[in-house]
């Protein structure tokens, strides 16, 4: 998981670079187009109408039916191939592809291990932040790497893969209930040796007692992975009368509308950091989550109310809150060492993270669809309608702009050659 997002990333590989000819390479149709004359300094992972995209220099690569690794250095993709599925890996820094592996049956990639070596695939699309899945009684799951199938099994019920445990011995899943008409879900972990789903542990590393697994009904808005790749943070909103595991164990009533679900990928425990009012009251799309480069703090923003909360990832508590200028539309955030960039509508604001207040801001041409800060902090990439612009983070001056037809969202950095 990653910094994560709601990505439409399914169907056959289509690479956009070159001369305008159409050829067949194996079973993959590849369409080539003259590269853009505008060159990006940093390669980006984006979502486009056709699936998952890589913008690298002046090239545009679109890979439907795909999922990216946590570091953005690779993308795993699938394509129908007769009665089976072709499975391969794309190096985002070079565009080179691995040897294809044929998997029996129809499969779609859903989650990649944090070391980038294994992929969980299912027969239906869906991930932790893509909304409610269709009803089903059985969920086929396949775990594969570039040598072929590692595990194949069926889970009785309606499950969606979320992440691997660090030791690759387990798979975290969302179990949707009831299976045929889902309206709520809980996080469980599947032991890949026994193929059995079970409860997580508490933060004290003790098993969650029967009946104390919390069930959620709201929206999984956004997920981000800690820089050390040991913890996955997911922002949930609109949780009416929600009770955490700790409330169910203690008997406290519990009622929270938004929280950050913290999933430890090493010790398999989960803990929820509650967000104060008014988080969760406004539309889920107006909320955004960003983690600092050192992983010490999370910032959650609600652009509708202007609320901002700082969470200590060591203490797992809300350390501070403040109110910024409110906005409308979808919320986006990107964190630097001492600044937080927040966007909604056609406005980008810069927040001093020590003072937790706005210090400057600037307008852009079209509604923002994502923010990504360059590795050295000298460029802020802003997704907009059919384009990506990049700006001086201190002044907002537009340094460049590349047209990207069909752009849906900008998600993160891709690999560098």
C-alpha positions as CSV (number, residue, x, y, z in Angstrom):
1,X,0.0,0.0,0.0
2,X,1.1,3.0,-0.5
3,X,0.7,6.4,-0.4
4,X,-1.9,5.7,-1.5
5,X,-5.0,6.2,-3.5
6,X,-8.2,5.2,-5.3
7,X,-6.7,4.2,-8.6
8,X,-8.6,2.8,-11.7
9,X,-5.9,0.5,-13.0
10,X,-7.3,-2.3,-15.1
11,X,-7.1,-3.8,-18.7
12,X,-4.3,-4.4,-21.3
13,X,-0.9,-2.7,-21.5
14,X,-0.8,0.4,-23.8
15,X,2.6,2.3,-24.0
16,X,2.6,5.8,-25.3
17,X,6.0,6.8,-26.8
18,X,7.5,6.8,-30.2
19,X,6.2,7.2,-33.8
20,X,2.4,6.6,-34.1
21,X,2.6,3.0,-35.3
22,X,0.7,0.1,-33.8
23,X,2.4,-3.3,-33.2
24,X,1.8,-6.5,-31.3
25,X,4.4,-7.6,-28.7
26,X,3.4,-11.0,-27.3
27,X,-0.3,-10.7,-26.4
28,X,-0.1,-7.0,-25.6
29,X,-1.2,-4.3,-28.0
30,X,1.3,-1.4,-27.8
31,X,0.4,2.0,-29.3
32,X,3.2,4.4,-29.8
33,X,3.0,8.2,-30.1
34,X,5.5,11.0,-30.6
35,X,6.7,12.0,-27.1
36,X,5.7,15.4,-25.7
37,X,8.2,18.3,-26.3
38,X,7.8,19.2,-22.6
39,X,10.1,17.2,-20.3
40,X,9.3,16.5,-16.6
41,X,12.3,16.6,-14.3
42,X,10.8,13.9,-12.0
43,X,8.9,10.8,-13.2
44,X,5.4,10.7,-11.9
45,X,2.8,8.0,-11.2
46,X,-0.7,9.2,-12.3
47,X,-4.1,7.9,-13.0
48,X,-5.5,8.4,-16.5
49,X,-8.7,7.3,-18.2
50,X,-6.9,4.2,-19.4
51,X,-5.5,3.1,-16.1
52,X,-2.2,3.6,-14.2
53,X,0.1,6.0,-16.0
54,X,3.8,6.8,-15.8
55,X,5.1,10.3,-17.0
56,X,8.8,10.1,-17.6
57,X,10.7,12.9,-19.3
58,X,8.6,13.5,-22.4
59,X,7.2,9.9,-22.5
60,X,3.7,8.8,-21.5
61,X,3.2,5.2,-20.5
62,X,-0.3,3.9,-19.7
63,X,-0.7,0.5,-18.0
64,X,-4.3,-0.6,-17.4
65,X,-5.1,-3.5,-15.0
66,X,-2.0,-2.6,-13.0
67,X,-0.8,-1.8,-9.4
68,X,2.3,0.1,-8.4
69,X,4.9,-0.9,-5.8
70,X,5.2,1.3,-2.7
71,X,8.3,3.1,-3.9
72,X,6.9,3.7,-7.4
73,X,9.8,1.9,-9.0
74,X,7.7,-0.8,-10.6
75,X,4.2,-1.6,-11.8
76,X,2.7,-5.1,-12.0
77,X,0.2,-5.6,-14.8
78,X,-2.1,-8.3,-16.2
79,X,-3.8,-9.0,-19.5
80,X,-6.3,-11.7,-20.6
81,X,-4.5,-14.5,-22.6
82,X,-6.9,-17.2,-23.9
83,X,-8.3,-18.9,-20.8
84,X,-5.5,-17.5,-18.7
85,X,-3.9,-14.3,-17.6
86,X,-0.5,-12.9,-18.5
87,X,1.3,-11.3,-15.6
88,X,4.4,-9.1,-15.8
89,X,6.4,-6.3,-14.2
90,X,7.2,-2.9,-15.7
91,X,10.3,-0.9,-14.5
92,X,9.0,2.7,-14.3
93,X,12.4,4.2,-14.6
94,X,13.2,2.6,-18.0
95,X,9.9,1.2,-19.3
96,X,11.5,-2.3,-19.6
97,X,9.2,-5.3,-18.9
98,X,10.0,-8.6,-17.3
99,X,9.4,-12.0,-18.8
100,X,5.7,-12.8,-18.9
101,X,4.2,-15.4,-16.6
102,X,0.9,-17.1,-17.5
103,X,-1.6,-17.6,-14.7
104,X,-4.5,-20.0,-15.1
105,X,-7.9,-18.2,-15.0
106,X,-8.7,-14.5,-14.9
107,X,-6.9,-12.3,-12.4
108,X,-6.5,-8.6,-11.5
109,X,-3.7,-7.3,-9.3
110,X,-4.8,-5.7,-6.1
111,X,-1.9,-5.3,-3.6
112,X,1.9,-5.5,-3.7
113,X,4.2,-6.5,-0.8
114,X,6.2,-3.6,0.6
115,X,9.4,-5.2,-0.7
116,X,7.9,-5.2,-4.2
117,X,8.3,-8.9,-4.9
118,X,4.8,-10.5,-4.4
119,X,1.3,-9.5,-5.6
120,X,-2.1,-10.4,-4.4
121,X,-4.6,-10.9,-7.2
122,X,-8.4,-11.5,-7.2
123,X,-10.9,-12.2,-10.0
124,X,-12.8,-8.9,-9.4
125,X,-11.6,-5.3,-9.2
126,X,-11.5,-3.5,-5.9
127,X,-9.2,-2.1,-3.2
128,X,-9.4,-0.7,0.3
129,X,-10.3,2.8,-0.8
130,X,-12.5,2.0,-3.9
131,X,-15.8,1.6,-2.2
132,X,-18.2,-1.3,-1.6
133,X,-17.6,-4.5,-3.7
134,X,-20.3,-6.5,-5.3
135,X,-21.8,-9.3,-3.2
136,X,-20.3,-12.7,-3.4
137,X,-20.0,-15.8,-1.2
138,X,-16.5,-16.9,-2.2
139,X,-13.4,-14.8,-3.0
140,X,-10.6,-16.5,-5.0
141,X,-7.2,-15.2,-4.2
142,X,-3.8,-15.8,-5.9
143,X,-0.4,-14.8,-4.6
144,X,2.2,-14.6,-7.4
145,X,5.7,-13.3,-8.2
146,X,7.7,-13.3,-11.4
147,X,8.4,-17.1,-11.0
148,X,4.7,-17.9,-11.0
149,X,2.1,-18.9,-8.3
150,X,3.1,-18.8,-4.7
151,X,-0.3,-19.4,-3.1
152,X,-3.8,-20.0,-4.5
153,X,-6.9,-20.4,-2.3
154,X,-10.6,-19.5,-1.8
155,X,-11.9,-17.5,1.1
156,X,-15.4,-18.2,2.2
157,X,-17.0,-14.7,2.2
158,X,-16.4,-11.3,0.5
159,X,-12.8,-10.2,0.9
160,X,-10.6,-7.5,-0.6
161,X,-6.8,-7.7,-0.2
162,X,-5.2,-4.6,1.5
163,X,-1.5,-5.3,2.3
164,X,1.0,-8.0,3.0
165,X,2.6,-8.6,6.4
166,X,6.3,-7.7,6.4
167,X,7.4,-11.3,6.6
168,X,5.2,-12.2,3.6
169,X,3.5,-14.9,5.7
170,X,0.2,-13.1,6.0
171,X,-2.2,-11.0,3.9
172,X,-4.3,-8.2,5.4
173,X,-7.8,-8.1,3.9
174,X,-11.1,-6.3,4.3
175,X,-13.9,-8.7,5.0
176,X,-17.2,-7.2,3.9
177,X,-20.3,-8.2,5.7
178,X,-22.8,-9.6,5.0
179,X,-21.0,-11.2,2.1
180,X,-23.9,-11.1,-0.5
181,X,-25.1,-7.6,0.4
182,X,-22.2,-5.8,2.1
183,X,-22.7,-2.7,4.1
184,X,-19.8,-2.8,6.6
185,X,-16.3,-4.3,6.8
186,X,-13.6,-5.4,9.2
187,X,-9.8,-5.8,8.8
188,X,-8.5,-9.4,9.2
189,X,-5.3,-11.2,8.4
190,X,-5.0,-14.4,6.4
191,X,-2.3,-16.8,7.4
192,X,-0.9,-17.9,4.0
193,X,0.3,-21.2,5.4
194,X,-3.1,-22.3,6.6
195,X,-5.1,-20.0,4.3
196,X,-7.3,-19.1,7.3
197,X,-8.5,-15.5,8.0
198,X,-8.4,-14.4,11.7
199,X,-8.5,-11.3,13.9
200,X,-5.6,-8.8,14.3
201,X,-3.9,-8.1,17.6
202,X,-4.4,-5.1,19.8
203,X,-1.7,-2.5,20.2
204,X,-0.6,-4.4,23.3
205,X,0.0,-7.4,20.9
206,X,-2.7,-9.5,22.5
207,X,-5.3,-11.3,20.3
208,X,-8.6,-9.4,19.8
209,X,-11.2,-11.3,21.8
210,X,-14.2,-12.9,19.9
211,X,-16.9,-10.3,19.3
212,X,-14.5,-7.3,19.7
213,X,-13.4,-6.9,16.1
214,X,-14.6,-3.4,15.0
215,X,-16.8,-3.1,12.0
216,X,-16.7,0.0,9.8
217,X,-19.4,1.4,7.5
218,X,-17.8,4.6,6.2
219,X,-15.4,5.6,3.5
220,X,-11.8,4.6,3.2
221,X,-10.6,7.9,1.8
222,X,-6.9,7.6,1.5
223,X,-4.0,5.3,2.6
224,X,-0.3,6.2,3.1
225,X,2.6,3.9,3.9
226,X,5.2,5.0,6.5
227,X,8.7,5.8,5.0
228,X,10.1,2.7,6.7
229,X,7.3,0.6,5.2
230,X,6.3,-1.0,8.5
231,X,3.0,0.8,9.1
232,X,0.0,1.6,6.8
233,X,-2.2,4.5,7.8
234,X,-5.7,4.8,6.3
235,X,-8.1,7.7,6.7
236,X,-11.7,6.7,7.3
237,X,-14.6,9.1,7.4
238,X,-18.4,9.0,8.0
239,X,-18.5,6.3,10.7
240,X,-21.9,6.7,12.3
241,X,-22.0,5.3,15.9
242,X,-18.6,3.6,15.2
243,X,-17.1,1.6,18.1
244,X,-13.4,0.7,18.1
245,X,-12.0,-2.6,19.4
246,X,-10.9,-0.8,22.6
247,X,-14.5,0.4,23.1
248,X,-16.0,-3.0,22.5
249,X,-13.5,-4.6,25.0
250,X,-14.1,-1.9,27.6
251,X,-17.8,-1.5,27.1
252,X,-17.5,2.2,26.3
253,X,-20.2,3.5,23.9
254,X,-17.9,5.1,21.3
255,X,-19.1,7.4,18.6
256,X,-16.7,8.9,16.1
257,X,-17.1,10.2,12.5
258,X,-13.5,10.0,11.3
259,X,-10.2,8.4,12.4
260,X,-6.9,7.1,11.1
261,X,-6.6,3.4,11.1
262,X,-3.1,2.4,11.9
263,X,-2.0,-1.1,10.7
264,X,1.3,-2.5,11.9
265,X,2.6,-4.7,9.2
266,X,5.3,-6.3,11.4
267,X,3.4,-7.2,14.6
268,X,-0.1,-7.4,13.0
269,X,-1.8,-5.1,15.3
270,X,-4.2,-2.2,14.5
271,X,-5.1,0.9,16.4
272,X,-7.4,3.8,15.5
273,X,-6.6,7.5,16.1
274,X,-9.8,9.4,16.5
275,X,-10.2,12.7,14.9
276,X,-12.1,15.5,16.6
277,X,-15.2,17.3,15.3
278,X,-15.7,18.5,12.6
279,X,-13.6,15.8,10.8
280,X,-15.9,13.3,9.1
281,X,-18.9,15.6,9.0
282,X,-18.3,17.1,5.6
283,X,-17.9,15.1,2.3
284,X,-15.2,12.5,2.4
285,X,-13.7,13.9,-0.8
286,X,-12.7,17.0,1.1
287,X,-10.4,15.1,3.5
288,X,-6.7,14.4,2.8
289,X,-3.8,12.7,4.6
290,X,-0.1,13.3,4.3
291,X,2.9,11.9,6.2
292,X,6.1,13.8,6.9
293,X,9.3,12.7,5.1
294,X,10.8,11.3,8.4
295,X,7.5,9.5,9.2
296,X,7.2,11.2,12.6
297,X,3.8,12.9,12.0
298,X,0.7,12.7,10.0
299,X,-1.4,15.6,8.9
300,X,-5.1,15.3,8.2
301,X,-7.0,18.1,6.6
302,X,-10.6,18.8,5.9
303,X,-10.7,21.5,3.3
304,X,-14.5,22.1,3.8
305,X,-14.2,23.2,7.4
306,X,-10.5,24.3,7.2
307,X,-9.7,21.8,10.0
308,X,-6.1,20.4,10.3
309,X,-4.9,17.8,12.8
310,X,-1.3,16.8,13.5
311,X,-0.9,13.2,14.7
312,X,2.2,11.8,16.4
313,X,3.0,8.5,14.8
314,X,5.0,7.4,17.9
315,X,2.3,8.2,20.4
316,X,-0.6,7.6,18.0
317,X,-2.5,10.6,19.4
318,X,-3.7,13.9,18.0
319,X,-1.0,16.3,19.1
320,X,-2.5,19.6,17.8
321,X,-5.4,21.0,15.8
322,X,-6.0,24.3,14.0
323,X,-8.4,25.9,11.7
324,X,-7.2,27.2,8.3
325,X,-9.1,28.9,5.5
326,X,-11.9,26.7,4.2
327,X,-12.4,25.7,0.6
328,X,-14.6,23.6,-1.7
329,X,-14.1,20.5,-3.7
330,X,-11.8,17.6,-3.3
331,X,-8.9,17.9,-0.8
332,X,-5.3,17.1,-1.6
333,X,-2.1,17.3,0.6
334,X,1.6,16.8,0.3
335,X,4.2,17.1,3.1
336,X,7.7,18.5,3.1
337,X,10.1,18.8,6.0
338,X,8.7,22.1,7.3
339,X,5.8,22.8,5.0
340,X,2.5,21.2,4.2
341,X,0.8,21.9,0.8
342,X,-3.0,21.7,0.8
343,X,-5.2,22.2,-2.3
344,X,-8.9,22.3,-3.1
345,X,-10.6,23.8,-6.1
346,X,-8.1,26.0,-8.0
347,X,-6.2,27.1,-4.9
348,X,-3.0,25.8,-3.4
349,X,-2.1,26.8,0.2
350,X,1.2,26.5,2.0
351,X,1.1,25.6,5.8
352,X,3.9,26.1,8.2
353,X,3.9,22.8,10.1
354,X,5.6,24.2,13.2
355,X,3.1,27.1,13.6
356,X,0.3,25.1,12.0
357,X,-1.0,28.1,10.0
358,X,-1.2,29.3,6.4
359,X,1.8,31.3,5.3
360,X,1.0,31.8,1.6
361,X,-0.9,30.4,-1.4
362,X,-1.6,30.8,-5.1
363,X,-4.2,30.0,-7.7
364,X,-3.8,27.5,-10.5
365,X,-5.7,27.3,-13.8
366,X,-8.0,24.3,-13.2
367,X,-9.3,22.3,-10.3
368,X,-6.5,20.4,-8.6
369,X,-6.4,16.6,-8.9
370,X,-3.3,15.8,-6.9
371,X,-0.1,17.2,-5.3
372,X,3.4,15.7,-5.4
373,X,6.6,17.2,-4.0
374,X,9.9,16.5,-5.8
375,X,12.5,14.5,-3.8
376,X,14.6,17.6,-3.2
377,X,11.6,19.8,-2.3
378,X,12.3,22.3,-5.1
379,X,9.2,21.5,-7.3
380,X,5.6,21.0,-6.4
381,X,3.7,19.0,-9.1
382,X,0.0,19.9,-9.4
383,X,-2.4,17.7,-11.3
384,X,-5.1,19.6,-13.2
385,X,-7.6,19.0,-16.0
386,X,-5.6,17.1,-18.7
387,X,-2.3,18.6,-17.5
388,X,0.4,18.6,-14.9
389,X,2.1,21.8,-13.9
390,X,5.0,22.3,-11.6
391,X,5.7,25.2,-9.4
392,X,8.3,26.9,-7.1
393,X,7.0,25.8,-3.7
394,X,8.1,29.1,-2.1
395,X,6.5,31.5,-4.6
396,X,4.0,29.4,-6.6
397,X,5.6,30.5,-9.9
398,X,4.7,28.0,-12.6
399,X,8.0,26.5,-13.8
400,X,6.5,24.2,-16.5
401,X,3.4,22.5,-17.7
402,X,2.8,19.3,-19.6
403,X,-0.4,18.3,-21.3
404,X,-1.7,14.9,-20.2
405,X,-5.0,14.0,-22.0
406,X,-7.3,12.0,-19.9
407,X,-5.5,12.8,-16.6
408,X,-7.6,11.8,-13.6
409,X,-5.2,12.2,-10.7
410,X,-1.5,12.6,-9.8
411,X,-0.5,10.1,-7.1
412,X,3.3,10.0,-6.5
413,X,6.8,9.7,-7.8
414,X,7.9,6.9,-10.1
415,X,11.3,5.4,-10.3
416,X,14.3,7.3,-11.7
417,X,16.9,5.8,-14.1
